[in-house]
Amino acid sequence: MSQRPLPVELPRFRLASLPTPLHDAPRLARAIGVDRLLVKRDDLTGFAGGGNKVRKLEFLVGDALATGADTLIATGGPQSNAVRTAMVAARVAGLDPIAVLYGAPPPGREGNLLLDVLAGARLVFTGDPDRAATEAVAEELAAELRAAGRRPYVLPRGAATPVGDAGYVEAAAELAAQLEEIDVQPAAVVVANGSGGTQAGLIAGTAWLGASYRITGILVSRPRQEAVPRLLELARSTAGLLQLATEIGPRDIHVEEGVPGAAFGVGSAEGEAALRLALTTEGLILDPVYTAPTLAGLIRLVEHGTFDRTAPVVFVHTGGEPALYARHGEDEGTGAAMPADPTHVPASFMHV
Ligand SMILES: Cc1ncc(COP(=O)(O)O)c(C=O)c1O
């Protein structure tokens, strides 16, 4: 089967190297106790450190340019992968990049923040550890810019909008074509759920294609009662935007709890064990906030018998590698600051 094109053509600014590979991870499969594990390598989207946000930004930057914007404002934490990708994408597309980041400036320029700085992004720290406060500051800033005759485009946190999530409807079609080519029918596709946009796009796309596998999200930063309605709404509105002839209902929504404590990214023994396991079995570099807790969640589901061990499983590697190299970052998922004093970093993590 060749990949089914999106039914609606949206403005787009190409950034990613697609398709990303889908490959077997036999040693990791054995280690976690499933017969077959495939990894969809969206860490290899190939732009500014890669990861899932690149697919979303193709459509969001396309939309910004189509609406005549001259500035792109993104909000998040200093170690936000979405902000990093947006800042570089803005620069490449000829838009002025502005990052509104919660908290105070960290002592170092590391990981994602280093790339924001190298892209020449204007950094605005809110001074408030509350991550939600970034949105109000971004809107104030946008109003000031508009008053000065500029045309800012404000991205929501996580770049989760139906426009951005179109990137993951397309990814669902890409994955379906790859699975068909190797004649694999997975039981489930497992992906991190942060803002929910990636999973929402995959759910909408998979429903549109009529594929039978479920898209299981591992909750890494939101409680279930907040994540489920948000996911349903995002999947439905994404399907609406793209005119996908499909009904999406509660039966399409599958989320599982993340690993306790893993929402803090560092300091979770299970999350860290998953990170080490992926590295030492397959050379896969996970990130501490999203993909390591997601793999840890998958391992738990296998242990608890939620997944049939004999059915193939797809793990979507959504990237995030730069955050691994930041010792003074703040966690995008929870707003919990990682201590600036390195003696307070959990001992095990200091040896990574
Ligand atoms: C590396 C990585 N994986 C997964 C996610 C979660 O994606 P979403 O916000 O679309 O749920 C994010 C979000 O920032 C991320 O940076």
The ligand as a Gaussian input file, in Angstrom:
#p B3LYP/6-31G(d) Opt

LIG

0 1
 C       10.127000      14.265000      23.202000
 C        8.651000      14.412000      23.354000
 N        7.901000      13.314000      23.295000
 C        6.563000      13.371000      23.460000
 C        5.936000      14.573000      23.698000
 C        4.460000      14.578000      23.906000
 O        3.813000      14.981000      22.744000
 P        2.400000      15.688000      22.846000
 O        2.644000      16.986000      23.550000
 O        1.977000      15.855000      21.454000
 O        1.515000      14.805000      23.661000
 C        6.681000      15.755000      23.752000
 C        6.031000      17.049000      24.037000
 O        6.653000      18.037000      24.281000
 C        8.077000      15.670000      23.573000
 O        8.848000      16.774000      23.624000

